[in-house]
């Protein structure tokens, strides 16, 4: 069966090409895509699979090379771990730390998994090779001799250097070719738009201009992040321009604070734009256009009360003002511009067709009066354009070629085009994608503003909020957010997404590198006295992460009196042997109680005991004065329904239990944890430091990070 690998011409997937070569899987390579899309394997049958790891697993399963996917299920699982972790740990700021870890790992290993070459070796090798100068500098320094030995062995024994060098040359040679005939691979879920399956209708490389146009009435949330990243994706793909334009047409809801934080969030997302503009820059031109349409009889001024107007639009009833003369309309328009009492009773409407089955075409509103000062232009204007009027006008004037909009606006697309037509402006193509909807989550800024104003949350950065700053404060890594959003692609299919998938991606990023610490709940702890324990406490230096040297080290105190969790103490029987993690075994000799409550355990260390023979492996803390106070904070969703149905009020679905705090004691090393740092508390889970150590009188505040294993983000529900 003919198999062809299609990939970005400036980014050859070295791991796939090298794995296919070694595995003897015949693949024709076609580097015809522009930058951005994922590599895809096309079969003669018409089927295809895409994604680096998906293709690698296919190659590993279909080759005749013995043990290329491991020799058993456990080894196959370890290969999968390397496929997931290698691109993460060998990119970004932790590159050298990852090399250090690999060097130690390969000290006694010839191959990464088992006793033979697997696809894991080709993936790690290719990621090192792809790191370019960063790897070459370390390679020449001879700092990591075990890793260099393994790398050189792969290069020579399996001719990987020859394969990847040729691949890189093919990729470079193809740069500059027109991508139009080869744009068959898209972001996952992107729907075909023509026989050539290009992404954007009528798009030409170097001529595309897209815009991300948030309203500065709140902070960016996860839905906005999808829109921003998709705009960036298409701008990069077509080597075009990306504009950031603030749709600041409603001074009652907007502020400079929101502008500043939206820009901050855009930077956090890594979105690179060409220029920042504002719809308010075009207010004079928009007013001229509104007056021009009135003079042409394509718009009129209406003083119908808002509720009556909504009823008339629903029922297809023409307004009594629809047949005003141009002079009457201009007079009322002047009243609006001056913000008189009469003017505030009016609005400007487009004159379309009140019988149109598409209700968005039933004379939409173009302009309204608003006396509130604007965050940029102050009180200069008394009238402001609606989004529906301003958006197509400014899109056309700014040279936007493709306006990306979520499919919730589908019924208003015809209105967008009709307004452009009436204005006599060029056509701007609309490209739809599905809105990102998350379970148990509201994304309406109006609703989010209610939570802030009514003190149901701290502010827009609250860890329970779906804002970019909120979910990052909860402990999500920006890399996980970007990966999650781009995996959704530009599909028009409406999906209700689970948070668990996002948190699972996040766990794969934080687990390999975050430091480990120990904590016991303050009001649920029991002392264990070790009768043969050290009379004078001593300290050992241990790694914060046993598999990642880059996490650093911690000093652990060993004493004859230690703290255990009450739940652990309750599970122990007299005479039972348990394992104290990072220390050894102990035998429990006595359990003291008071009215059924365990108050103390007495035991003795058993240095010769086997860790493999014990059922309980316990975390513990020495009872010393330098333990730090912790506040462990857990969160739950703000609403109790997975999805709010149409017309269902969020106020009737508020979750009364969304935050819980528990006081705990932590090991003294946690004094050095910085704000924003992610750690793992042994046997408790992952946490992000929200308030670091500032003194013994105030606890370190740690926010629990979901790990994707539970269908709820928290154990708070029902508390």
C-alpha positions, 0 to 999 in steps of 0.5 A: 500500500502506498504511503505518503508523509506530508509535513511542513516544508520548514519543519521536517518531522525528524522523529517520524522520518528516522523511525520509518527508515530504521523500521523499514516502513516505505514512506514517500515524503512530501514537504509541501505544507507551509509552517504550522500544520501537523504531519500527516500520513496518507494511505493509498486507500484514502485514509490518513492519520495525523500527529507526530505520536500517532504516526510514530505508534503506527510505524512502531506497530507495523514494523518487522523490527523486533521490540520496536514498540517494546517487548511487552505491555509494560515496555510499550507503556514506557515507550508511550511515556517517552513519546509524550514527555520527550517533546516537552522536556526537551523544549523550553527553559528546562532543556539542560535540566532534561539533558542532565536527567537523561545523562543520569538515566543512561548511565546504566542503560544502552537503550531508553526502554528494555534491551533493544532499540525502540521508537522512544530512542528515535524520538529522544534522539530527534528532539535533541538533534532538532534543538540545534545549537543548544544541544551542540553546545552541550555536546561539545562541552562533554558535560553529559558523557553518558548522553553524548555516548548514547547520542553518537551511538544512535547516529552511527549505528543506525545512520540517524545523522545521515537520515535527518540531515537529508530530511532537513535538506529536503525541507529547506529546498522546498521553502518558497514553493506555493503551498496552495496545491498542497494545503490538504492538511489542516488543523485537526477538525478544519473543514474542507472549503474547496477542491484544493481543501485550502483553509481560508476561502480565497486566501493567498500567501502573503496577502491574508490579514486577520484580526482578533477583536476583543471587547474591553469589557472583561478579561480574556477567557478560555473561549477568547484564547481559542479565537486569538490562537486560531487567528495567529495560526492562520496569520502564520500559515499564510505569512500574513498579518494579525491585527489586535483591535479593541471593539470599544463601542460600549463605554458603560462596560469598558475600561483601561483596566480591561485593555491592559489585561487583555494585552497582558493575556495576549502576550501570555498566550504568545500571540504575535500581532502586527499592531494594536488598534481601536474601533474608537479610532474610527468614530468620526468615519463611522459617524460619517457613514451613518449619516451617509446611509441616512441620506441615501435612505438606507437607514433611519432614526427610530424612537420606538421604545426598546421593548416594543422594538424587540417585539416588532422585530420578532413579529415582523412589524415595521416601525412607524418611523420607517418612512420618515423623510431624510430631513426628519431623520437627519434632524433626529440624528442631530439630536442624538449626536448632541445627546439631548433628551429627545436624542436619547430616546432614539436609535439609528436602524438599517432599512432592510426587510422586516419580513425576512425569515432571518431576524438579524436582517429585520432593520438592525440597530446601528447607533445608540445614545450613551452619556457615559464617558469613554475610557479613551475619548472621554465625553467627546461623543454622545452616540456610539455604534453597535458592534454589528455596524462598526465591525464590518466597516472597520474590517473593510477599512483596515484591510482585513481579508478574513474575519474569524467568528464563532458559529454562534454568529452564523445567523448574523453573517448575512447581516454583516455582508448586507451592511458592507454592501450598503456601505459600498465597501469591499467584501470581507470573507467570514470564516466560522469556527465553533465556540469553545464550551466547557462543562460547568462553566459560564463564559458570558462576560455579563455573567462573569461580571456579576460574579465579580460585582457580587463578591462571589469571587475575588476578582477576574483572576479568581482561580474558579474563573475561566479567564486566562489569568484565573486558570493559570492562577489555578495551576494550568501551564500556558503550554497545556492551554495552547495544546488543548485549544489547538487540538480542537482546531477550527471545526464548526462542530459544537462540542461541550468539552470536559475540563479533565482533558485539559488538566490531563495535558497539564499533568503531563507537563508538570509531573516530570519537573515539579518538586515533591514536598510533604505536608500533614493536615494540622487538625488531623495529625497524630504523633508517632514516637520512635523509641529507638529513633535518633536522640539528636535530630539529623538532616539528609539532603534528598532530591526534590524529584527523584527522576529530575535533577533540575528540580533541586534538593531539599533538606529532610530532618529525621527525629524520634518524634514524627507526625502522621496523617490521622487517616494513616494512623487509623489504618494501622494495627498494633504489631504492624510493620509500615514504611516511612517514605525516604527513611525505612520501616517501623513496627507499631508497638502501641496505639493510644486512644482517648474516647476512641480517638487516636492520640499517639502511636509508639513504635520502633525503627526496623532498619532490616525490614523490607519495603516490598513487604509492607502494605502502608507507605506513609508520608511523615514530618519530624516534629520540629519548630521550623515546620511551616504553616500551610493553607491548602485551598481546593475549588469546585465549579461555580455552577452545578449543572453541566450545561445551562440550557437555553433560557435557564438562569445561572442564578438558579444553578449557583454552587454554594460550595466552591472553595474550601481551605484546610490548614496543614504543616509542611516541611521547612523547605517550602519556605523557599517556594516562589509565587506561581511555583508548582509542587507536588505534595506527596500522596495529596496531589499537585499545588500552585503557590499563590502566597509564598512564605512571608513569616511564621504568622501567615501560612503559605497558600497553596491552590490544588491543581486538578490532575484530570483523573476525577470527573469533578475538578475538586473534592469540595462538592457537597462539602 
